[in-house]
Amino acid sequence: DPVFTQELAQGIDTQINSLRLRIDDLALLGEMEVQGLLIDRQALDINELVIEQCHQFMALAAQKRQIISLDTAPALPIIQADLHRLEQIVGNLLHNACKYTPEQGEITLSTKKGDQEAIISVLDNGEGIVFGEEKRIFEFFYRNPTHRKIHQGMGIGLALARQLAEAHQGKLSVENNSPTGSIFTLRLPLPINSA
């Protein structure tokens, strides 16, 4: 049955992407322990990165009949950043959004230009962040006790994502999107001459 074969292939791709994300996180933890956090900067187009990451997570979203929308700002300046590390940040944010957003939910990945910064946002209409946990979710190995039996995870993805953002002189934050859902925002500095 071609439909069954396609669904099986999509399921395998989704599991491989999820495992790759966890392996990358664990490899980064080990690397940081041995030599610290190294950033390999290169010229990078933010919009190309988010489009590629969006495509990576389409299969995972499709399994829960979720919609991932893209809203990219035109002509964002090129930044100097580590492509693989930014992929880890955005990948972790999208993975979490898919995990915590209900079936038929919506996730929006957007970019815009702020005041001397490029802004990447991941908005979902999931269950949101429990009040008072906005800081704790960025701690290594922290997991909300009510989620442990429901959602798999190691409690390192967001902590690593924030450290990677800070290594780029950027900032990763979260806020509740009342009445449901969350908005994770990554802010990265733009070159001084790009105003």
C-alpha positions in Angstrom: 0.0 0.0 0.0 1.7 3.2 -1.2 0.0 5.4 1.4 1.1 3.2 4.3 4.6 3.1 2.9 4.7 6.9 2.7 3.4 7.2 6.3 5.9 4.7 7.5 8.7 6.6 5.8 7.6 9.9 7.3 7.5 8.3 10.7 11.0 7.0 10.3 12.2 10.4 9.1 10.6 12.1 12.2 12.3 9.7 14.6 15.7 10.2 12.9 15.3 14.0 13.1 14.4 13.7 16.8 17.3 11.4 17.6 19.7 13.6 15.6 18.7 16.6 17.7 19.3 14.7 20.9 22.6 13.3 19.7 23.7 16.9 18.7 22.7 18.2 22.1 24.7 15.4 23.9 27.7 15.8 21.6 27.7 19.6 22.4 27.5 18.9 26.2 30.5 16.6 25.9 32.4 19.2 23.7 31.7 21.9 26.2 33.0 19.8 29.1 36.3 19.1 27.2 37.1 22.4 25.4 34.4 24.9 26.2 31.9 26.3 23.7 33.4 27.0 20.4 31.6 29.1 17.8 32.6 28.9 14.1 31.3 32.1 12.6 30.4 32.4 8.9 28.2 34.6 6.8 24.7 33.4 7.3 21.2 34.2 5.9 18.7 34.0 8.8 15.7 33.5 6.5 17.4 30.6 4.6 18.1 28.9 8.0 14.5 29.2 9.3 13.1 28.0 6.0 15.3 24.9 6.1 14.4 24.2 9.7 10.7 24.6 8.9 11.0 21.9 6.2 12.9 19.6 8.7 10.0 19.6 11.1 7.1 19.4 8.6 6.8 15.6 9.0 6.8 15.8 12.8 4.0 18.4 12.6 2.1 16.4 10.1 1.9 13.4 12.4 -0.2 15.5 14.8 -1.9 17.4 11.9 -0.3 20.6 13.1 0.4 23.5 10.8 3.7 25.2 10.7 3.5 28.7 9.2 6.5 30.8 8.0 6.5 34.6 8.2 9.9 35.9 7.1 11.0 39.5 7.0 12.3 40.6 3.6 16.0 41.4 3.1 17.3 40.7 6.5 21.0 41.6 6.7 23.6 38.8 6.6 25.0 38.0 10.0 28.2 36.3 11.2 27.1 33.2 13.1 27.7 29.4 13.5 25.2 27.8 11.2 25.2 24.4 13.0 24.7 26.0 16.4 21.8 28.2 15.2 20.2 25.1 13.6 20.4 23.5 17.1 18.7 26.5 18.7 15.9 26.7 16.2 15.6 23.0 16.0 15.1 22.7 19.7 12.5 25.4 19.7 10.5 23.8 16.8 10.8 20.3 18.4 9.4 21.6 21.7 6.6 23.5 19.9 5.6 20.3 18.0 5.8 18.3 21.2 3.7 20.6 23.4 1.2 21.8 20.8 -2.0 19.7 20.6 -3.3 17.9 17.5 -4.4 20.3 14.8 -2.5 23.1 16.6 -0.6 25.9 14.9 3.1 26.9 15.1 4.5 30.1 13.5 8.1 30.6 12.8 9.0 34.2 12.0 11.8 36.5 11.4 12.0 40.3 11.7 14.6 43.1 12.0 14.7 44.9 15.3 16.9 47.7 16.5 20.4 46.4 15.6 19.2 42.8 15.9 17.7 39.9 14.0 14.7 38.3 15.7 13.5 34.7 15.3 10.3 33.8 17.0 8.6 30.5 17.5 4.9 30.9 18.5 2.6 28.0 19.4 -0.9 27.5 20.7 0.0 24.7 23.0 -0.4 24.5 26.8 2.0 27.4 27.6 4.6 27.7 30.3 3.5 27.1 33.9 3.5 30.5 35.8 6.9 30.9 37.5 8.7 28.4 35.3 9.9 30.9 32.7 13.4 30.8 34.1 13.6 27.2 35.3 13.0 25.7 31.8 16.4 27.1 30.8 18.1 25.2 33.6 20.0 22.0 32.7 18.0 18.8 33.4 15.0 20.6 34.7 11.6 19.1 33.6 8.2 20.0 34.9 7.1 17.1 37.2 3.7 17.1 35.6 5.2 16.5 32.1 7.7 13.7 32.9 5.3 10.9 32.2 3.7 12.6 29.2 6.6 14.1 27.2 9.9 12.4 26.5 13.0 14.5 26.9 16.2 15.0 28.8 15.9 18.6 30.0 18.9 19.9 28.2 17.7 21.3 24.9 16.5 24.7 26.1 19.5 25.1 28.4 21.9 24.5 25.6 19.9 26.7 23.2 20.2 29.7 25.7 24.0 29.1 26.1 24.4 29.0 22.3 22.4 32.2 22.0 24.6 33.9 24.6 27.7 32.6 22.9 26.5 34.6 19.8 26.1 37.7 22.1 22.4 37.1 21.7 19.5 36.3 23.9 16.8 33.6 24.1 13.7 34.3 26.1 10.1 33.0 26.5 6.8 34.5 27.3 3.3 33.1 27.6 1.0 33.9 24.8 -2.3 34.3 26.6 -4.6 32.5 26.8 -2.6 29.5 25.6 0.7 28.8 24.0 4.2 30.3 24.2 6.5 32.6 22.3 10.2 31.8 22.3 12.3 34.7 20.9 15.9 34.5 19.8 17.6 37.9 19.3 20.9 38.0 17.5 23.1 41.1 17.0 23.3 42.5 13.5 26.5 43.9 12.0 27.1 47.5 13.1 26.8 48.9 9.5 23.5 47.2 8.8 21.2 49.8 10.4 
